[in-house]
Amino acid sequence: MSFRPAFALASLLFACASSMAATLAINVGGERSLTTEQLLARPDVATIRVPNDVTFHRPMTYRAVPLRALLGITELPAGKELQVTASDGFVTHFSSKLLFGDAKKRAEPWLAIEPPDDPWPKTPGSGDIGPFYIVWIDPAASGVSSEQWPFKVDAIRIAPTLAARFPQIAVGKSVPANSPIRRGQTVFAAQCMVCHKLNGAGDASVGPDLNRPHNPTEYFQPWVLKSFIRDPKSIRAWPDMKMPAFDKNAISDSDLDAVIAYLGYMAKRRK
């Protein structure tokens, strides 16, 4: 056997072994680690069809297990949420209401598992998104946001809410209850803190802190900042750019205005 075929065979075996060795860490009352093989062998694994996949922007079919059954719990403790982390530094959170709300009409979360012998397509911006990906059936029923479809998932755990852990992201008591600034904090926590920190607060590490050393409202005019969030490449682009575009399906105009109002408010509360 020549060197090239031997090298190719070795590379193939290594890739297969790496895929088979993928593990998911779960801590919702007890730590456990599940491999791809173990997950695909579960009796509740099923083939599901996702009509409008957020990542691929088209219908997709997956081998998956129901997330609630995988967790094995029916509620989250008070003041806690489900934290989902990815190997690329992305971190998102699911509230108890999102996961365990009205059973008669709610979105259904599934953990999609990439089969070693049938890899998922690569995406233009993220490449390989496996081996684990949380997808939703009927996401609109529970108001699931575009940033609550995490891929490259490597760990799921119960954690205190972002507001409890990071008081430096909170708005002051003097801000009226109906202020868009308060709505902006909620949207920012769900849509922006999956990649960014603010005042050093947060778990994600994909993008920069959005208040240190400067807040984007300090160097972008409002219309430019809106355009940048809607389509980053329309304002500034570089080869390793990671920020996706947020269309009106991801963030409505009113929510985008609220996020910018919150950022402007936090620019004066740098800590």
N, C-alpha and C positions, 0 to 999 in steps of 0.2 A: 504494500500500500504506500502511495506517495505521500509526501508531507501535506499537500493541500487537502486531499480527501480526508486524511486522518484529522487534520485540524478542524475541518468543517464538521466532521462527525462529533468530535469532542465539544465543539461549540454548541451543536444541537443538543447533545446530552446535557451539557451544563445549563442551557436555557430551559430544557424540560424540567431538570432537577430544581432549578430556581423557582419555576412556576409552581411545581408541586409542593415546594417547601413554604409557600406563602402562608402566613398565619395572621389571624385576627385576634387581637386582645380585647376581652370584654370584662368589665368590672362594674357590675350592678348589684353588689351585695356579696360578691365573692369573685376572685380573679380566676379567669380561665383563658386558655388559648386554643383556638380552633384552626385547623388547617383547611386548605381548599378541599382536600379529599374528604375530611370529616363533614364539612358543610354540604358538599354535594351528595353525601350518603344519608343525610337526614331524611326521615320518612315524609316530612312536610315540604321537601323541595319540589318545585313545580316549574313548568315553563309558562312564563307570563309575557303578555304583549303590552308594551307601553306605547300608547297611541302618539304622544307628542313628547319625545324624550328631549329634555332640556339641553343636554350636552351635544347630542347628534342632530337635533332639530329635524327629526323624522321618526316614524314608528320604528321601534326596536323590540326584539325578542330576547329574553334572558332566562337562564336557569337561576332561580332565586328562592329564598326562604322568607316567610313573613317575619318582619323585624320584631313585632310584639312577641311572637312565639319564641323567637330566638332569645330575646331578653329574659323571658320567663317572669315578667312582673306585670302588674295591672295598674300601677300608678307610680308617680315619683314622689319622694318626700317633699314636704313643704320647703320652699326656698331653694329647691334644686332643679336642675334641668339635665337633659342628656347631652353630653359633649361628644362630638364625633371629630376625630383628628385624621389627617391624611399625611402621607409620607412626604408631600411637597411643602408642608407647613401650613396648609389650609385647615381652619378649625371652624366648625359650625355648631349650633346649639338647637335642640328641640325642646320646647316647653312641654310641661305635663298636659296642658290643654291641647296642644298640637297632636301629641301622641295618643292621649287617652280621653279625648273629648267625646261628644255625643256619638255613641256607637251606631245610631240609626243613620247618620249621615256624616261621614268623616273620610278623609283621605286615607289610603292604605299604604304604609311604607313597606318596602321589600329590600332585602339585601341581595343584590345581584352578584353572582359568583362567576368569575371568568374561568371556563373550562380549559385546562392545559392543552387539550387537543383541538380547541376551537376558539382561538383568541379573538377578542373584540377588535373592531376597526380602530385605527389610530385617528386622533382628531388633529386638525391643522394647528391649533394653538397649544394643546396639551400632550400630544403624542399618545403614548400608551396610558390608558386611564385605569387599568386593572390593578390588583386582582379583585377588589371589592368596591361596590358602587351602590349607594342607597338611592333607589328610584321610588316613584310614587304613582299609584293608580288614583285617578280623580283628585289631583292636587288642589283644584279650585275649591273643593268642598271644605277644606280646612285652611285655605289661604296660604298654602305652601309657597315660599319664595323661591326664586331661581337659585339662590345661594344655599338652599337646603336640599340640594341634590349632590352631596359630596362623593367624589370618586377618589381612587388611590387610598381608600380608607384603610387605616392600620390599627385603630383603637376606638372603642366605644366605652364610655364610662359615665357615671353619675357625678355631677359637680355642682357646687353652689352657683347660683345665677351670676351673670356678669355684673349686674348692678350691686350684688352683695359683695363680690370679690374686689370690685374696682370702683370705689366711690368717686374717684376722680373723673368719671365719665358722666356723672349725674348733673342735672341742671339744678339751680338754686330754688329754694322754696318760694321765692318771690315771683317766679315765672308762672303765669296763669295756667290753670289746668287745661284750658282749650287752646293754648299757644301752639303754633306749628313747631316751635322749638322742642316741645316735649314729644310730639309725634316724630320729629326728626331724630331724636335720641333712640326711639324704638326702632325706626327703620335703619338707622346707622348700625345699631347693634346686630341686627339680623343680616343686613346686606353688605356692610363695609368691614366689620370687625372679623369677618371670616378670613380676611387677608391682611388687614391693617391693625396697628395699635393706635391709641389716642392718649396723649399724656403718659405714655409708657404703659398704659393698661391694655390688657388683652393677651391672648394666647398665640395668635397667628404670627407668622413671620414671612409671608409671601411679599408683602409690600411695605413701604415706609410708614413711620408714625405720621399721622395726619395733623398733629398739632405741635410737634417738635422737629426741628427748631422753628419751623414756620407752618402756619395753617394755609391751605390752598386758597382760602378767600383773601389772603393777603397778597398773593402774587398772580391770581387769575381774576379778570373781570367776571361778573356773574354770568354773562352770556357765554364766555369762553369756558368757564367751569362746567356749565350745563352741557355744552357741546362735547367737552372732554369726557364726561361721564357717559353721555349717550353713545359716543363713538370716539374713543381715545385716539385712534389713528388719524382722525380728521384734524387734530390739533398738533399732535407730536407722535412720532413713531420711531422705533429702533428695533433691530433684529431680535433682541431678547425680551421684548415687551410682553408682559403677562396679563395686564389688565384687560378684561373682556368688555365688550360694549353692553350697556344696559338700556335696552329699548323700553317702550312704554308697557310692554307685558311684564318686564322685570321690575321696573320702578315707574309708577304713574307720575304724571307731571306734578301733582300736588305733593306726592311723597318726595320727589326730587327737590322741590322747593323747600320742603320741610328739612331735608338733610342739609341743604346749603344754609338754611337759617340756623340750624344747630351748630354747624361748623363755624359760622360767623360768631355765634354766641361763645363757643369754646375758645375762639382765638383770643378772647379777652380774659380767659380763665386758664391760662397756661400754667401747669404745675410741674 
